């Protein structure tokens, strides 16, 4: 293995990995104490320590990390890791090169850092939960969280909007009217003529959720209205509301409503 690791390439076991447009998401597990050779990563990345412990030497400085600590490393930074006695489990979020290049247009790339008790940690953990429970529309949810994390990291240079901007109203109107379509954050950012990182952060600022979560709720609300008509099949409702298939529709409907679409329909006289 090269000492300059490529996307999704790590020392340790990789039980699960997923590539989306903006980021490569990887779960990495070390079962026991181990010294990881000095190495770097081609991609800038966030790293969330889920459990276990480890000591990292980066830039000549030793940093001891405990669970629910998140770190950021720019591309190519050399470091060396000592995994603790009980091993460790990590969630890695590697930014695709074009996202890093777009970030440079928005703000300077943040210096390497380590944080606990921060909203950045909970965003990372939220992304991990989405990763573990991947559903239809998770791509847009995950992309939104990633961009929020980047915005959080550079926020000191780029404060939030003081009031709801006109371009945000256009994006919300588009989502409300075309919620059955699949959009990427970049496509919506082009529509708004703003940076994707800024779009994700400002949407969260005013709507307190990602655009993907917002779209999921619109689809579920529309589906619940269609369920009132018992002549429309569940498969047809799933298709007409933008879900990949009936099983995806059922899982997400239950996640938001608490019961399956069939149970919801049967509860209506």
Kinemage of the C-alpha trace (Angstrom):
@kinemage 1
@onewidth
@group {chain A} dominant
@subgroup {mainchain}
@vectorlist {calphas} color= white
{ca unk a 1} P 0.000 0.000 0.000
{ca unk a 2} L 1.296 3.457 -0.928
{ca unk a 3} L 1.926 5.867 1.941
{ca unk a 4} L -0.212 8.437 0.104
{ca unk a 5} L -3.625 6.811 0.451
{ca unk a 6} L -6.270 7.198 -2.238
{ca unk a 7} L -10.011 7.760 -1.689
{ca unk a 8} L -11.515 4.985 0.438
{ca unk a 9} L -8.090 3.447 1.106
{ca unk a 10} L -7.158 2.992 4.780
{ca unk a 11} L -5.131 0.853 7.131
{ca unk a 12} L -7.504 -1.406 9.065
{ca unk a 13} L -10.741 -3.162 8.165
{ca unk a 14} L -13.330 -1.427 5.984
{ca unk a 15} L -16.761 -2.968 6.677
{ca unk a 16} L -18.647 -0.393 4.651
{ca unk a 17} L -17.909 2.306 2.097
{ca unk a 18} L -20.015 4.548 -0.114
{ca unk a 19} L -19.129 7.015 -2.877
{ca unk a 20} L -21.385 9.938 -3.704
{ca unk a 21} L -20.857 13.039 -5.816
{ca unk a 22} L -19.248 15.181 -3.125
{ca unk a 23} L -17.623 12.723 -0.743
{ca unk a 24} L -16.358 9.201 -0.118
{ca unk a 25} L -17.731 7.818 3.154
{ca unk a 26} L -15.868 4.956 4.828
{ca unk a 27} L -16.140 3.124 8.141
{ca unk a 28} L -12.721 1.947 9.350
{ca unk a 29} L -12.188 -0.526 12.210
{ca unk a 30} L -9.049 -1.539 14.105
{ca unk a 31} L -9.696 -4.504 16.384
{ca unk a 32} L -6.605 -4.082 18.566
{ca unk a 33} L -3.682 -1.843 19.415
{ca unk a 34} L -1.538 -1.084 16.402
{ca unk a 35} L 0.986 1.465 15.140
{ca unk a 36} L -0.140 2.804 11.775
{ca unk a 37} L 2.771 3.746 9.480
{ca unk a 38} L 3.446 7.351 8.630
{ca unk a 39} L 1.149 8.272 5.737
{ca unk a 40} L -0.925 10.957 4.057
{ca unk a 41} L -4.257 11.077 2.230
{ca unk a 42} L -4.791 12.375 -1.286
{ca unk a 43} L -8.119 13.897 -0.233
{ca unk a 44} L -8.927 16.412 2.470
{ca unk a 45} L -11.135 14.734 5.030
{ca unk a 46} L -13.045 14.836 8.272
{ca unk a 47} L -12.456 11.946 10.668
{ca unk a 48} L -14.891 11.097 13.469
{ca unk a 49} L -13.646 8.761 16.194
{ca unk a 50} L -16.691 6.690 17.154
{ca unk a 51} L -15.155 4.520 19.834
{ca unk a 52} L -11.736 3.454 21.122
{ca unk a 53} L -8.805 5.844 21.314
{ca unk a 54} L -5.707 6.830 19.415
{ca unk a 55} L -2.722 9.114 19.449
{ca unk a 56} L -1.883 11.053 16.323
{ca unk a 57} L 1.364 12.797 15.475
{ca unk a 58} L 0.749 15.490 12.864
{ca unk a 59} L 3.182 18.259 12.070
{ca unk a 60} L 5.444 17.191 14.929
{ca unk a 61} L 2.654 17.559 17.494
{ca unk a 62} L 1.087 14.656 19.446
{ca unk a 63} L -2.692 14.793 19.897
{ca unk a 64} L -4.606 12.235 21.990
{ca unk a 65} L -8.178 11.726 20.844
{ca unk a 66} L -11.202 10.266 22.628
{ca unk a 67} L -14.568 9.125 21.204
{ca unk a 68} L -16.771 11.762 19.585
{ca unk a 69} L -13.811 13.854 18.515
{ca unk a 70} L -13.733 15.077 14.948
{ca unk a 71} L -10.637 16.176 13.065
{ca unk a 72} L -9.973 17.818 9.731
{ca unk a 73} L -6.868 17.231 7.608
{ca unk a 74} L -6.031 19.037 4.394
{ca unk a 75} L -4.958 16.938 1.398
{ca unk a 76} L -1.429 15.540 1.645
{ca unk a 77} L -0.768 16.220 5.349
{ca unk a 78} L 1.610 13.545 6.713
{ca unk a 79} L 0.735 11.969 10.050
{ca unk a 80} L 1.350 8.835 12.100
{ca unk a 81} L -1.230 7.084 14.313
{ca unk a 82} L -1.108 4.869 17.392
{ca unk a 83} L -4.378 2.993 17.878
{ca unk a 84} L -5.202 2.405 21.580
{ca unk a 85} L -5.335 -0.875 23.521
{ca unk a 86} L -8.982 -1.587 22.689
{ca unk a 87} L -8.706 -0.671 19.022
{ca unk a 88} L -10.802 2.015 17.408
{ca unk a 89} L -13.685 2.653 15.014
{ca unk a 90} L -13.636 5.664 12.712
{ca unk a 91} L -15.978 7.337 10.242
{ca unk a 92} L -14.034 8.960 7.408
{ca unk a 93} L -15.507 11.678 5.172
{ca unk a 94} L -13.149 12.402 2.256
{ca unk a 95} L -13.940 15.422 0.100
{ca unk a 96} L -13.745 14.904 -3.647
{ca unk a 97} L -11.131 17.192 -5.321
{ca unk a 98} L -13.708 19.343 -7.096
{ca unk a 99} L -15.383 20.100 -3.742
{ca unk a 100} L -12.043 21.278 -2.348
{ca unk a 101} L -11.500 23.428 -5.442
{ca unk a 102} L -14.985 24.911 -5.090
{ca unk a 103} L -14.303 25.542 -1.398
{ca unk a 104} L -11.247 27.596 -2.379
{ca unk a 105} L -13.589 29.866 -4.360
{ca unk a 106} L -15.684 30.373 -1.235
{ca unk a 107} L -13.020 30.630 1.464
{ca unk a 108} L -9.554 29.509 2.422
{ca unk a 109} L -9.171 25.822 3.231
{ca unk a 110} L -9.182 25.499 7.031
{ca unk a 111} L -6.043 24.545 8.916
{ca unk a 112} L -5.900 21.072 10.435
{ca unk a 113} L -7.908 20.945 13.667
{ca unk a 114} L -9.464 18.675 16.321
{ca unk a 115} L -12.738 19.483 18.118
{ca unk a 116} L -15.115 18.007 20.702
{ca unk a 117} L -18.415 19.358 22.063
{ca unk a 118} L -19.057 21.132 18.793
{ca unk a 119} L -21.923 21.245 16.308
{ca unk a 120} L -19.400 19.881 13.811
{ca unk a 121} L -19.209 16.633 15.810
{ca unk a 122} L -22.974 16.189 15.756
{ca unk a 123} L -23.154 16.927 12.044
{ca unk a 124} L -20.540 14.212 11.506
{ca unk a 125} L -22.476 11.781 13.682
{ca unk a 126} L -25.708 12.632 11.861
{ca unk a 127} L -23.963 11.840 8.586
{ca unk a 128} L -22.783 8.536 10.060
{ca unk a 129} L -26.375 7.624 10.948
{ca unk a 130} L -27.467 8.468 7.406
{ca unk a 131} L -24.594 6.321 6.119
{ca unk a 132} L -25.716 3.393 8.288
{ca unk a 133} L -29.374 3.752 7.254
{ca unk a 134} L -29.032 4.711 3.599
{ca unk a 135} L -32.355 5.455 1.901
{ca unk a 136} L -33.625 6.973 -1.287
{ca unk a 137} L -32.768 10.705 -1.184
{ca unk a 138} L -29.850 10.016 1.198
{ca unk a 139} L -27.444 11.340 -1.460
{ca unk a 140} L -28.906 14.843 -1.190
{ca unk a 141} L -29.162 14.606 2.614
{ca unk a 142} L -25.537 13.481 2.919
{ca unk a 143} L -24.283 16.076 0.457
{ca unk a 144} L -26.072 18.800 2.401
{ca unk a 145} L -24.537 17.669 5.709
{ca unk a 146} L -21.039 17.547 4.177
{ca unk a 147} L -21.378 21.077 2.837
{ca unk a 148} L -22.695 22.238 6.224
{ca unk a 149} L -19.604 20.743 7.828
{ca unk a 150} L -17.347 22.649 5.453
{ca unk a 151} L -19.336 25.835 6.064
{ca unk a 152} L -19.028 25.278 9.813
{ca unk a 153} L -15.253 24.931 9.422
{ca unk a 154} L -14.847 28.230 7.562
{ca unk a 155} L -17.645 30.171 9.256
{ca unk a 156} L -15.301 32.604 10.996
{ca unk a 157} L -14.440 33.945 7.540
{ca unk a 158} L -17.991 33.841 6.135
{ca unk a 159} L -20.841 34.764 8.513
{ca unk a 160} L -24.424 33.675 7.852
{ca unk a 161} L -26.994 35.844 6.095
{ca unk a 162} L -28.735 38.339 8.391
{ca unk a 163} L -32.089 37.867 6.675
{ca unk a 164} L -33.593 35.346 4.288
{ca unk a 165} L -32.123 36.101 0.831
{ca unk a 166} L -34.251 36.335 -2.307
{ca unk a 167} L -32.351 33.498 -3.984
{ca unk a 168} L -33.267 31.154 -1.120
{ca unk a 169} L -36.963 31.788 -1.741
{ca unk a 170} L -36.423 30.764 -5.386
{ca unk a 171} L -34.781 27.498 -4.324
{ca unk a 172} L -37.533 26.688 -1.831
{ca unk a 173} L -40.162 27.411 -4.464
{ca unk a 174} L -38.370 25.063 -6.866
{ca unk a 175} L -38.222 22.304 -4.247
{ca unk a 176} L -41.898 22.793 -3.393
{ca unk a 177} L -42.953 22.580 -7.028
{ca unk a 178} L -40.546 19.860 -8.201
{ca unk a 179} L -40.055 17.697 -5.113
{ca unk a 180} L -40.430 14.481 -7.099
{ca unk a 181} L -37.273 15.343 -9.081
{ca unk a 182} L -33.739 14.492 -7.951
{ca unk a 183} L -31.461 17.506 -7.613
{ca unk a 184} L -27.861 17.811 -6.470
{ca unk a 185} L -26.768 20.692 -4.259
{ca unk a 186} L -24.497 21.909 -7.058
{ca unk a 187} L -27.429 22.109 -9.495
{ca unk a 188} L -29.454 24.095 -6.982
{ca unk a 189} L -26.477 26.340 -6.208
{ca unk a 190} L -26.165 27.138 -9.917
{ca unk a 191} L -29.853 28.013 -9.952
{ca unk a 192} L -29.320 30.363 -6.988
{ca unk a 193} L -25.985 31.675 -8.327
{ca unk a 194} L -24.286 31.045 -4.982
{ca unk a 195} L -21.614 28.668 -3.748
{ca unk a 196} L -22.879 25.158 -2.771
{ca unk a 197} L -21.295 25.483 0.691
{ca unk a 198} L -23.111 28.780 1.232
{ca unk a 199} L -26.400 27.346 -0.037
{ca unk a 200} L -26.240 24.376 2.344
{ca unk a 201} L -25.356 26.560 5.333
{ca unk a 202} L -27.989 29.227 4.668
{ca unk a 203} L -30.708 26.644 4.032
{ca unk a 204} L -29.903 25.094 7.438
{ca unk a 205} L -29.853 28.554 9.019
{ca unk a 206} L -33.430 29.347 8.003
{ca unk a 207} L -35.048 25.896 7.703
{ca unk a 208} L -33.115 23.954 10.372
{ca unk a 209} L -32.618 20.891 8.153
{ca unk a 210} L -30.876 19.860 4.953
{ca unk a 211} L -32.523 20.268 1.575
{ca unk a 212} L -32.696 16.488 1.294
{ca unk a 213} L -34.654 16.238 4.550
{ca unk a 214} L -36.938 19.051 3.381
{ca unk a 215} L -37.658 17.194 0.126
{ca unk a 216} L -38.321 13.929 1.980
{ca unk a 217} L -40.980 15.661 4.082
{ca unk a 218} L -42.630 17.137 0.994
{ca unk a 219} L -42.797 13.685 -0.583
{ca unk a 220} L -44.234 12.099 2.541
{ca unk a 221} L -46.857 14.857 2.895
{ca unk a 222} L -47.936 14.378 -0.721
{ca unk a 223} L -47.995 10.597 -0.313
{ca unk a 224} L -50.210 10.859 2.776
{ca unk a 225} L -52.759 12.813 0.741
{ca unk a 226} L -52.684 10.233 -2.042
{ca unk a 227} L -53.219 7.450 0.516
{ca unk a 228} L -56.673 8.873 1.182
{ca unk a 229} L -57.687 7.492 -2.211
{ca unk a 230} L -57.737 3.740 -1.667
{ca unk a 231} L -57.987 3.074 -5.382
{ca unk a 232} L -54.372 4.170 -5.923
{ca unk a 233} L -51.899 1.360 -5.280
{ca unk a 234} L -48.956 1.822 -2.928
{ca unk a 235} L -46.572 1.147 -5.820
{ca unk a 236} L -48.180 3.922 -7.891
{ca unk a 237} L -47.976 6.332 -4.942
{ca unk a 238} L -44.305 5.489 -4.461
{ca unk a 239} L -43.576 6.165 -8.129
{ca unk a 240} L -45.609 9.371 -8.335
{ca unk a 241} L -43.975 10.869 -5.243
{ca unk a 242} L -40.417 10.319 -6.460
{ca unk a 243} L -39.360 7.233 -4.502
{ca unk a 244} L -37.221 4.551 -6.111
{ca unk a 245} L -39.721 1.785 -5.333
{ca unk a 246} L -42.396 0.737 -2.863
{ca unk a 247} L -39.942 -0.650 -0.302
{ca unk a 248} L -38.029 2.663 -0.155
{ca unk a 249} L -41.327 4.501 0.142
{ca unk a 250} L -42.460 2.246 2.998
{ca unk a 251} L -39.223 2.624 4.968
{ca unk a 252} L -39.114 6.421 4.729
{ca unk a 253} L -42.841 6.840 5.348
{ca unk a 254} L -42.553 4.790 8.550
{ca unk a 255} L -39.462 6.729 9.564
{ca unk a 256} L -41.376 10.029 9.418
{ca unk a 257} L -44.945 8.985 10.286
{ca unk a 258} L -44.316 6.057 12.614
{ca unk a 259} L -46.450 3.528 10.718
{ca unk a 260} L -46.292 1.936 7.269
{ca unk a 261} L -48.295 3.442 4.381
{ca unk a 262} L -50.617 0.428 4.486
{ca unk a 263} L -51.291 0.872 8.198
{ca unk a 264} L -51.824 4.600 7.684
{ca unk a 265} L -54.344 3.912 4.917
{ca unk a 266} L -56.177 1.292 6.955
{ca unk a 267} L -56.537 3.721 9.849
{ca unk a 268} L -58.603 6.045 7.652
{ca unk a 269} L -62.334 5.349 7.559
